[in-house]
Amino acid sequence: MRRKPMEKRCLLIVTLLLGLLPLSISRTSAQQDTTRFRVVVNLVQLNVAVTDNKGNYVPGLHSLDFAVTEDGIPENIATFEEGNGPTTRLVDESPSTPGQIRMQDSVSGPSLQDSPETLSSALAGANVFILFDTSNYMYRGFVFAQDAIADFVRSLESADKIAFYSYSRDLYRSAALTSDRSEVVRGVRTSVAGDDAALYNSLLLTVRDASQHPGRKMIIVFSNGPDNASMVPPEDVAELAQSAGIPIYMISTTEAQLEPVSTAVFERMSAATGGKAYFAKSWRDEKKAFASIRDDLAHLYSFSYYPKANPNRGWRSIKVQLVGERSKKYHIRTRNGYRPIPNRFSAGNEPASASESVPN
């Protein structure tokens, strides 16, 4: 029987999501198969930019200034942080009760422990993943792009950790997530231009890597635009990033605007995940774009919540609003939802050995 296009798309999304997650598989016999889905409550992490009508950041807001709903259900903010400031813990415990089955934001990575020390450590600073286009589309201005990335790496707050990846047809993890700026800059300087561009394949793998880390994270993509070697559609990568709570910032050259498809994809993907898209006309504009992202990172409000009981196992809509008169004066930018995926455990509540199906 032939599948309808929508059925095929849903199947592809589910396959990609399961490929990103450690799936625990029970191997009991058919007679003894009493497996079920046991779900652990994770924090849902939100990165929120608040600006006025002139585009200036609005500092000094507090948790009580925000109202968060998930599928219309009011949520209680559990942790709150402004920029790289200290993390304020507002909820002492997960609201789950023994035996209660809850959905988790599984794609967001490891669960955060309940101790205030662990939460503060996990949420201090941000994990910044830089993905650099080294395909044959980037021959022109390659060195200028490297300079802009290196300057950006040096300028980040000391609390931030950085990973540097490059891609053409394949993904190259040139510098794993680290606080050592010199190691990252070395990865930037040793990258070379080469093959066809598989941007969306590489971005999917970068989302997977970033989602393994708790706390704030972002992906910055420097790309000249076209993708001629990926097997993964950009819409599915964008949904995965949304579900993982990872804003994607896209920096591209003016040449990318010559291809309307790439321009539209970059703008949609960044908007859906709470990031931004930049199109640089010169190497000076590239540096300005990185400076804008650095300012964004320093002014983001980061808060999290434990989702209340919700029967919806599909796409969940998130809405963040300001309380009172502020809602009329200021604008909010953040992701608008996520898709929770349960982990499968054995009846004894002990996970079996994990396997991962996404090729490296």
PEUR-V379146 format. One record per residue. PHI is phi in radians with two decimals (999 if undefined). Layout:
# PEUR-V379146
phi=PHI
phi=PHI
This chain:
# PEUR-V379146
phi=999
phi=-1.39
phi=-1.47
phi=-1.26
phi=-0.97
phi=-1.15
phi=-1.12
phi=-1.10
phi=-1.13
phi=-1.07
phi=-1.11
phi=-1.13
phi=-1.07
phi=-1.07
phi=-1.07
phi=-1.13
phi=-1.09
phi=-1.17
phi=-1.18
phi=-1.44
phi=-1.86
phi=-1.18
phi=-1.77
phi=-1.56
phi=-1.98
phi=-1.50
phi=-2.01
phi=-1.34
phi=-1.27
phi=-1.05
phi=-1.23
phi=-1.83
phi=-1.32
phi=-2.00
phi=-1.16
phi=-2.64
phi=-1.52
phi=-1.94
phi=-1.96
phi=-1.76
phi=-1.42
phi=-1.91
phi=-1.25
phi=-1.61
phi=-1.71
phi=-2.17
phi=-1.91
phi=-2.20
phi=-1.76
phi=-2.09
phi=-2.28
phi=-1.58
phi=-1.17
phi=-1.68
phi=1.52
phi=-1.41
phi=-1.20
phi=-1.91
phi=-1.55
phi=1.38
phi=-1.41
phi=-2.16
phi=-1.04
phi=-1.23
phi=-1.43
phi=-2.00
phi=-2.16
phi=-2.08
phi=-2.24
phi=-2.16
phi=0.92
phi=1.45
phi=-1.55
phi=-1.12
phi=-1.98
phi=-1.68
phi=-1.19
phi=-1.66
phi=-2.36
phi=-2.53
phi=-2.65
phi=-1.97
phi=1.00
phi=-1.75
phi=-1.29
phi=-1.17
phi=-1.52
phi=-1.71
phi=-1.60
phi=-1.94
phi=-2.15
phi=-1.34
phi=-2.46
phi=-1.14
phi=-1.30
phi=-1.26
phi=-2.08
phi=-0.96
phi=1.49
phi=-1.38
phi=-1.63
phi=-2.22
phi=-1.52
phi=-2.16
phi=-1.46
phi=-1.06
phi=-1.21
phi=-1.33
phi=1.78
phi=-1.07
phi=-1.16
phi=-1.49
phi=-1.24
phi=-1.45
phi=-1.25
phi=-1.02
phi=-1.12
phi=-1.18
phi=-1.09
phi=-1.10
phi=-1.17
phi=-1.22
phi=-1.69
phi=-1.30
phi=1.24
phi=-2.42
phi=-1.73
phi=-1.86
phi=-1.86
phi=-1.81
phi=-2.05
phi=-1.90
phi=-1.31
phi=-1.97
phi=-1.34
phi=-1.25
phi=-1.34
phi=-1.86
phi=-1.04
phi=-1.36
phi=1.35
phi=-1.07
phi=-1.15
phi=-1.09
phi=-1.12
phi=-1.05
phi=-1.08
phi=-1.11
phi=-1.17
phi=-1.08
phi=-1.11
phi=-1.11
phi=-1.03
phi=-1.17
phi=-1.50
phi=-1.23
phi=-1.05
phi=-1.14
phi=-1.32
phi=-1.40
phi=-1.87
phi=-2.31
phi=-2.13
phi=-2.09
phi=-2.06
phi=-2.26
phi=-2.63
phi=-2.34
phi=-1.34
phi=-2.08
phi=-1.66
phi=-2.09
phi=-1.54
phi=-1.27
phi=-2.54
phi=-1.20
phi=-0.97
phi=-2.71
phi=-1.60
phi=-1.39
phi=-1.12
phi=-1.12
phi=-1.15
phi=-1.19
phi=-1.07
phi=-1.06
phi=-1.11
phi=-1.12
phi=-1.23
phi=-1.59
phi=-1.28
phi=-2.29
phi=-1.43
phi=-2.82
phi=-1.50
phi=-1.08
phi=-1.85
phi=-2.05
phi=-1.05
phi=-1.29
phi=-1.03
phi=-1.19
phi=-1.17
phi=-1.06
phi=-1.17
phi=-1.19
phi=-1.04
phi=-1.04
phi=-1.09
phi=-1.13
phi=-1.23
phi=-1.35
phi=-1.89
phi=-1.29
phi=1.45
phi=-1.28
phi=-2.64
phi=-2.58
phi=-2.10
phi=-1.99
phi=-1.86
phi=-1.86
phi=-2.42
phi=-1.45
phi=2.14
phi=-1.11
phi=-2.23
phi=-2.20
phi=-2.48
phi=-1.48
phi=-1.78
phi=-1.84
phi=-1.29
phi=-1.10
phi=-1.09
phi=-1.28
phi=-1.13
phi=-1.08
phi=-1.16
phi=-1.12
phi=-1.14
phi=-1.04
phi=-1.13
phi=-1.45
phi=1.25
phi=-1.99
phi=-1.20
phi=-1.95
phi=-1.84
phi=-1.94
phi=-2.01
phi=-2.43
phi=-1.44
phi=-1.12
phi=-1.12
phi=-1.12
phi=-1.23
phi=-1.27
phi=-1.97
phi=-0.99
phi=-1.10
phi=-1.09
phi=-1.03
phi=-1.13
phi=-1.12
phi=-1.05
phi=-1.20
phi=-1.17
phi=-1.13
phi=-1.16
phi=-1.14
phi=-1.15
phi=-1.70
phi=1.60
phi=-1.70
phi=-2.47
phi=-2.09
phi=-2.22
phi=-2.17
phi=-1.54
phi=-1.50
phi=-2.63
phi=-1.15
phi=-1.15
phi=-1.17
phi=-1.08
phi=-1.15
phi=-1.13
phi=-1.13
phi=-1.11
phi=-1.13
phi=-1.13
phi=-1.14
phi=-1.06
phi=-1.14
phi=-1.07
phi=-1.06
phi=-1.29
phi=-1.95
phi=-1.19
phi=-1.58
phi=-2.04
phi=-2.48
phi=-2.46
phi=-2.65
phi=-1.56
phi=-1.06
phi=-1.29
phi=-0.93
phi=-2.58
phi=-1.26
phi=-1.28
phi=-1.80
phi=-1.83
phi=-1.21
phi=-1.89
phi=-1.52
phi=-1.93
phi=-2.27
phi=-2.02
phi=-2.29
phi=-1.60
phi=-1.55
phi=1.33
phi=-1.14
phi=-1.05
phi=-1.11
phi=-1.56
phi=-1.68
phi=-2.03
phi=-2.07
phi=-2.04
phi=-2.20
phi=-2.85
phi=-1.25
phi=-1.89
phi=2.91
phi=-2.82
phi=-2.03
phi=-1.32
phi=-2.16
phi=-1.34
phi=-1.58
phi=-1.71
phi=-2.16
phi=-1.30
phi=-1.08
phi=-1.43
phi=1.12
phi=-1.92
phi=-1.20
phi=-1.43
phi=-1.12
phi=-1.59
phi=-2.37
phi=-2.30
phi=-1.79
phi=-1.41
phi=-1.19
phi=-1.52
